[in-house]
């Protein structure tokens, strides 16, 4: 993938999919700004990748000032910002009736508002660079509903819509914006959630690297005519039910 030398900012980079994305970009020759609230783990990932290639910054995606500082760190250290991966997200379980204002605000504030604030903060640097690619991590929960996670569903559908709005606004500046919709991926977020995967035609979890490959594609010139689009990697889950009985 053509990300050699590109400067990439990843939110939620300290663990899970974010850390896998970081390693994949580093292996492809990118320069990285790793953002997370888990400072110690985040710094360990940056050290693993090498101080010449990666830096760690404290990034609470719900805070505008943290986003401004993260973008500034990218331009100060590496001279530009070419790619933003809005990866940070949380999942909380409750029915609509039981979902509190606090839970709703936390989930939407991180998953949706955090993505919005990241896009907004990245625009000036990407304009200055002559363009860029923004990759918003949504979910199959941004394409279909599940019971018991109302705030998560709303936030991921919101990310899908925000992606399209941003793609239209930013196309004149050569800034592409796309959403990625993973299905069930083998990370801590869904550990123990499913006893079996009969709702997935491929009947398996996705591997984190399979999502990273898609993110790398969207970051590079291979996807240069793609913007405002939804890229799904879910083992066929959103096709429909594979078994009626």
Beta strands, then each sheet from edge to edge (+ up, - down):
strand 1: 7-11
strand 2: 31-36
strand 3: 54-58
strand 4: 83-86
strand 5: 132-137
strand 6: 175-182
strand 7: 230-233
sheet 1: 3+ 2+ 1+ 4+ 5+ 6+ 7+
end
